[in-house]
Amino acid sequence: MRLVAIGVLSISVLLLFLIAFRKKLGFSWLSLFGTHLILAALGIYLVNFSGVITDAHIPLNPATVGAVTVLGLPGVLMLLGLKITLF
């Protein structure tokens, strides 16, 4: 089962590189993704250390940073709202 998972992962990585370089995307998308990633982490840090809402602390982990990277600043507000209502 582990061998099958490694095979699927290898094939998907190979196809991802094929698609990225076939369409002449190069590495420009990597800098854009890095910028979004840094801004997502800064947004979460701003909420955590601003002191406006003392009970809300959004953990800095791959799931929260990924959500904010994809959704932008509304993602920070979404995580803050989830934290306040659920916990």
Beta strands, then each sheet from edge to edge (+ up, - down):
end
